[in-house]
Amino acid sequence: MDEIKSLKEYAQEVLDCIRDRYENFSYRGQDDIAVIREWYSLGIEPHYVLMALSEENVPDHFTFRDIRDIVKRWFFRECRKEADEARRSFSKETLPYNKLEKLSKIVKSILIELQVKDLSIAEKILSLRNYPNLLEVERALKEIEDRFYEVVELNSPKVKECREEARRRLEPYTFYWNRKIYRLTERALIRECLKREYGIPEFSAV
């Protein structure tokens, strides 16, 4: 989503697009604001809304509320497709800022899958394309990676299995390692498991 575009501007743009294309659309004013705000927070561009409506079954007469889930389902499906394509080509990508775009798509798809409403982590990755220094990009990615895994661990239904797997692997060392080393290794193993489960690539642009 264009960072300069306000919610008001976005709402008007979506409204104009639908009105120009569909005569059977009714706008309910304040009743529809919640739908528009949700689409805006998800980064669903106006042209995505039109694409969703053109490919899905739309009621004969409809409001924003009637098409809320239609647009979201279509958008989520497209996000998964884009993420899958990004995964396939990520390791072969040689241009740093293209890698950032692919990483952002993958991260966004995972956050959506986990029903995380705040997608700012994906947006922060994209914003790194404006950094002229790759060293600064790598440093920022490390911080973003830590935050991303915290969110995944907090919201993933698979984290329990990953934690149990990590503890099984560490069981032989329980009495030999101090608590700090044990916790750091456990954390690394949990991340390794989540990385495998969700197809998370390395947080690197190089």
C-alpha positions in Angstrom: 0.0 0.0 0.0 1.3 3.5 -0.9 2.4 5.0 2.4 1.2 8.4 1.2 -2.3 7.3 0.5 -4.6 8.0 3.5 -7.5 5.9 4.5 -9.9 8.6 3.2 -8.1 8.7 -0.2 -8.1 4.9 -0.3 -11.8 4.7 0.5 -12.7 7.2 -2.3 -10.5 5.3 -4.8 -12.1 2.0 -4.0 -15.6 3.5 -4.1 -15.0 5.2 -7.5 -13.6 1.9 -9.0 -16.6 -0.1 -7.9 -19.2 2.5 -8.9 -17.7 2.9 -12.3 -17.9 -0.9 -12.9 -21.0 -2.0 -11.0 -24.4 -0.3 -11.2 -25.9 -2.7 -8.7 -23.5 -1.6 -5.9 -24.8 0.4 -2.9 -22.7 2.4 -0.6 -23.8 2.5 3.1 -21.6 5.3 4.3 -20.4 4.8 7.9 -21.7 1.2 7.9 -19.1 0.3 5.3 -16.1 2.1 6.9 -15.1 -1.0 9.0 -14.8 -3.1 5.8 -12.7 -0.4 4.0 -10.5 0.1 7.0 -9.8 -3.7 7.2 -8.9 -3.8 3.4 -6.7 -0.8 3.9 -4.8 -2.3 6.8 -4.3 -5.5 4.8 -2.8 -3.5 1.9 -5.5 -4.6 -0.6 -5.1 -2.2 -3.5 -8.2 -1.0 -5.3 -7.3 -2.9 -8.4 -7.2 -6.1 -6.3 -10.7 -5.4 -5.2 -11.9 -5.2 -8.9 -9.9 -8.3 -9.8 -11.5 -10.3 -6.9 -15.0 -9.2 -8.0 -14.4 -10.1 -11.6 -13.3 -13.6 -10.7 -15.7 -14.4 -7.9 -19.5 -14.8 -7.7 -20.9 -11.4 -6.7 -24.5 -10.9 -5.5 -26.9 -9.2 -7.8 -27.1 -6.2 -5.5 -24.4 -5.7 -3.0 -22.7 -3.4 -0.4 -19.1 -3.5 0.9 -20.3 -5.8 3.7 -21.6 -8.3 1.2 -18.2 -8.5 -0.6 -16.0 -8.2 2.4 -15.1 -11.9 2.7 -15.1 -12.4 -1.1 -12.3 -9.9 -1.5 -10.4 -11.1 1.5 -10.5 -14.8 0.4 -9.3 -13.8 -3.1 -6.5 -11.6 -1.7 -5.3 -14.3 0.7 -5.2 -16.8 -2.0 -3.2 -14.5 -4.2 -0.8 -13.8 -1.3 -0.2 -17.5 -1.0 0.4 -17.9 -4.7 2.9 -15.0 -4.7 4.6 -16.3 -1.6 5.0 -19.8 -3.2 6.5 -18.3 -6.3 8.8 -16.1 -4.2 10.0 -19.2 -2.3 10.8 -21.0 -5.5 13.0 -18.2 -6.8 14.3 -16.7 -3.6 17.6 -18.6 -3.4 18.3 -17.9 -7.1 17.7 -14.2 -6.9 20.8 -12.1 -7.2 19.4 -8.6 -6.9 19.2 -7.5 -3.2 16.2 -5.4 -3.5 14.3 -8.0 -5.5 15.1 -10.4 -2.6 13.6 -8.0 -0.2 10.4 -7.9 -2.2 10.2 -11.7 -2.3 10.9 -12.0 1.4 8.2 -9.4 2.2 5.7 -11.5 0.2 6.6 -14.7 2.1 6.4 -13.0 5.5 3.1 -11.3 4.7 1.6 -14.6 3.6 2.7 -16.4 6.8 1.3 -13.5 9.0 -2.0 -13.8 7.1 -2.1 -17.5 7.5 -1.6 -17.0 11.3 -4.4 -14.4 11.3 -2.0 -11.7 12.5 -3.7 -8.3 11.9 -0.5 -6.2 12.1 1.3 -6.8 8.9 3.9 -4.0 9.5 6.8 -6.5 9.6 6.3 -7.2 5.9 6.0 -3.5 5.2 9.2 -2.8 7.1 11.1 -5.3 4.9 9.8 -3.6 1.8 10.9 -0.2 3.2 14.5 -1.4 3.3 14.6 -1.1 -0.5 15.1 2.7 0.2 18.4 2.0 2.2 21.4 2.7 0.0 23.8 0.7 2.2 23.5 -3.1 2.2 25.2 -3.3 5.5 22.5 -1.3 7.1 19.9 -3.4 5.3 21.4 -6.6 6.8 21.5 -5.1 10.3 17.8 -4.0 10.0 16.9 -7.5 8.7 18.4 -9.1 11.8 16.2 -7.0 14.0 13.1 -7.7 11.9 13.8 -11.4 11.8 13.9 -11.6 15.6 10.6 -9.7 15.8 9.0 -11.9 13.1 9.9 -15.2 14.9 8.5 -13.8 18.1 5.2 -13.1 16.4 5.2 -16.6 14.7 6.0 -18.3 18.1 3.2 -16.4 19.7 0.5 -17.2 17.1 1.5 -20.5 15.5 -0.4 -23.7 16.4 2.8 -25.6 15.4 5.0 -24.0 18.1 4.1 -26.6 20.7 5.2 -29.4 18.5 8.4 -27.5 17.7 9.1 -26.9 21.3 8.6 -30.6 22.2 10.9 -31.6 19.3 13.6 -29.2 20.6 13.4 -30.6 24.1 13.6 -34.2 22.9 16.7 -33.4 21.0 18.2 -31.6 24.0 17.3 -34.1 26.6 20.8 -35.9 26.6 22.4 -32.5 27.4 20.1 -31.3 30.2 22.5 -32.1 33.0 25.6 -30.9 31.2 24.8 -27.5 29.9 24.1 -24.4 31.9 20.7 -22.9 31.7 21.6 -20.0 29.4 23.2 -22.3 26.8 20.3 -24.6 27.0 17.8 -21.8 26.4 19.7 -20.3 23.5 20.0 -23.7 21.8 16.3 -24.5 22.5 15.3 -21.2 20.9 17.5 -21.9 17.8 16.0 -25.4 17.4 12.4 -24.0 17.7 13.2 -21.4 15.0 14.7 -24.1 12.8 11.5 -26.1 13.2 9.3 -23.2 12.4 11.5 -22.2 9.5 11.0 -25.7 8.0 7.2 -25.8 8.8 6.5 -22.5 7.1 9.1 -22.3 4.4 10.8 -19.3 5.9 13.9 -18.2 3.9 17.0 -16.5 5.3 16.5 -12.9 6.3 19.2 -11.6 4.0 19.4 -9.5 0.9 22.8 -10.8 -0.2 
